[in-house]
Amino acid sequence: MIKLSNRLQRIADYITPGNRVADIGSDHALLPIYLLQSGKVPSAIAGELNEGPYQAARKGAADAGLQQRLEVRKGDGLSVLNGGEADSVTIAGMGGSLMSMILEAGDQAGKLQGVTELVLQPNVGEDEVRLWLLGKGWELREESILEEDGKIYEVLHARRAEYAAASNEKLYDGSFLPLEWDKSDLKGLLVRMGPHLLRKPTAVLIEKWRLEIEKLERICGQLSGSELPESALKKTQFERDIRRIEEVLGCLQTELQ
């Protein structure tokens, strides 16, 4: 059986046993191959746009003797999938903005018909993915954050559920945080930083947002050298953002102690 990276293993762990899986942007199809070899899923589809990874995925399926249960398809995003073919869809290793566009285009085209589970790993822009899930009525069941090879990744696990609206309303209620912010600001904070992650903070989460503060401070330093009014306004906005993140981290570090 192939061995997955910690990032891909976390995605695999979220998949419901027995579900048919479609892995979009599958690269070498390592994830669906593992899921099939482990017996966790009965069948899988691997979608890949670029010729090199597409051929690599086909070779991986052949080398593993899985051609009967793993279908490798070439195409853009969810265009490789037909409605009703999969129960779970995984997308990993791209920006949240692109991921949200792929999900929206697929949803509009009926490609997510019958899909009950999404496991998503955006490299950046996790808030855009959370907003898409929230707007489309998916319940964000779980989230995790991990560091691997010097990079920090977040994995989001969403399910279709009749009670998703009520569940999400409770999930995105930030009253559990001791912050004197209005409700809309608190909700925006949870969308940005992760409602589950903030409820169970880890050292990796703290590290991620400490790095974000350092990045914002560097930008503020660069803006300080400009006399343009727009630069001064941006600097003020970034400084406010830094203060707010620090305020949140103060709460989280208290929770970790």
N, C-alpha and C positions, 0 to 999 in steps of 0.2 A: 504493500500500500504506500502511496506517495505521502510525503510529510509536507504539511502546509506551514507557511509563515504564521506567526502569532495573529497577524491581522486577518488573514484568510480563515484561520481556525476559528476566530471569534465569529466571523460571518457564518461559517458552517454550523457552529454550535446553536445559532438562533433558528436554523431551519427546522420546521416541524417534521418529524419522522413520517415517512409515507407520502409526502407531498411530491408532486412533479415540479421540477425546478427549471427555470430559464435564467441563465447567467448572461447578462448583457454587457458587452465589452469584456469578453471572457479571456482575452489574451491567449495563454497556452492551455486554457480549459482545465487548469489545475483544480479549481474548486469543484466543478461538476464531476471530474474524475474521482476525486476524493469521496464525494458524497455517494457516488455509485459503488466504489470499492468498499466503503464502510457499511454498505447496506442500508444507509439512512434514507435514500430515495430510490424509487423504482425506475425512473427515467429522467433524462435531462436534455435541455437544449442549450447549446453554447452559441452566442451571437457575437460576431466580430466584424468590424468594418474594414480593417486594413488587411491587405493580402498576406503579409508575412505572418502576423499572429493567427490569421485564419488557417493558413497551411500548417502552422505549428500545432494548433488545436486539433486539426484533423489527424496529424501524425500522433499526437498524444492519445487520442481516442483509439486509433488503430493499434498502437503499441500496447495499450492496456486491454485490448480485446473487447472494447466496449461499443463498437460501431452499431450494434443492435439496440443499445439503450441510450446512447449519447449521439444526438444529431447536431452536427456543426453547421451553422448557417452563416452566410455572408450577407451583411446588410447594416444599415444605419439604425442604431438604437433599437427600439421596440418593433421596428418594421419587420424584424425576423420572426416575430411571434404572431400567431393567430389567436383570436379570442377563444378561451376554453381549453387551450393546450397546456397551461401551467397553473399550478396552485401557488407557487412561490416565485418571486422574481428577485434576483440579486443584481445590484449595480455597484461597482466599486472602482476607486482609483481615478476619479475625475472631480472637477470642481462642482460645487453645489448648484451653481447657476446652470451649467450644462445638464447636470443630472435632472434638475427640475424641468428644464425644457424637454428632455427626453421623456420624462414621465407624463408631462402635459400633452405632448404630441401623441404619445401612445394611448393615453386615456381618451383623447378626442377621437382617435381612430378605432376605438373599441378593442385595443390590444390587451387591456387589463381586465377584460371580461372573464370572470371566473377566478381571477387572482385574488387570494385571500390574505397574502402575506408579502411584505416587502422587507428586504434586508439591504440597507443602503450604507455605503461608506464613502462619503464625500471627502476629498482631500482638504478642501477649504469651503467656506460658504455653507456651513452646516445649517445656519439660520434660514437660508433660502429653502432648503429641503424641509425643514420643520414647518415653515410657513405653507409650503405646498401641501404637505400631509394634513395640516390643520384645516386649510381651505377646502380640501377635498373630502373631509370627514373620515380620515384614517385615524385610528387610535394608535398613539405612540406608546407601545407596550414597555419597551426597554431601551436603554442606551448604555454604551460602555465607552471608555476612553483608555487607550493604551499607547505606550511608547515602544517603538521598534526601530533599530538602526538609526537612532538620532531623530526620528520623526514621530510626531504625535498624531494619532488617528482616532476618530470617533465613529462608532457603528450604531446605526439606528434600526430598531426593529419595530415595524408597524403592522397592524392587523385591521382587516375590515371587521366592524362590530356594530350591531344595532344601537348599542349604548355609547358609541364613540363620542357624540356631542357632549353628553354629560360627563364622561370620563375625561375628555380633554379640558372641559371647563374647570374641573377639579385639579387636573394636572398642572394647568397654566395659572393657577391661583398662587401668587407668590407671597401670600400672607404668612407662610412658614418662616420667611426670612425677616429678621429684625431690622427692617429698613423702612424709613419714613418716606416712601415714595408713593406716588399715586398708582392706582391699579393698572393703568395702561402702561406706565413705565416698568412696573414689575413684570407684566406679561411680556413686554419686549425683552426684558432681561432674560427671562426663562427661554424665550425663543432663541436668543443669541447664544446663551451659555449651556442650555440643556436642562429641562425640568427634572429629569431623573438624576442627572449628574450633580446638580446643585443640592439635591436632597441627600445624596450619598457621596460627598466630596472625597476625592483622593489626592494624593501628592502629585499625580500626573496632571490632574485638572488645575491645581494651583500653579504648577510649572508652566502650563500652556498660557495662562493668563498673565503670569509674570513676564513671559517672553513678549506677549502682546503689549504690555506696558512699556517694555524696553524699546519696542519698535515705534510706538507712538512718541516716546520721548525723543528718539532720534529725529523723527519727522518734525517735532516741535523745534528742535535745535536748528534744523535746516531752515525752517520758516522764520526763525528769529533774525536771520540775515537779510530778509526781504523787507522793503519799505512799502510794498503794495498793500492796500487796504484788505484785499481778499485774503492775503497771507495771514494778516493779523486775525481776521475772523476765523480762518481755519485753525490757527494756533489755539485760539480761545476754545473752539469746539473740541479739539483734541485734548486739551488740558482738562476740560470738563469730563471727557470720556475716561481719562486716566484716573481722576478722582473717584468716579463712580465704580470703576473696576476695583480700585483699591478698597473702597468701602465694602464691596461684595466679598473680596478676598479676606478682609478682616473678619467677616461673619464665618466664612468657611474654615479659616484657620482655627477659630474658636471651636468649631464643631470637631475638628480633627484632634484637638488637644485632649 
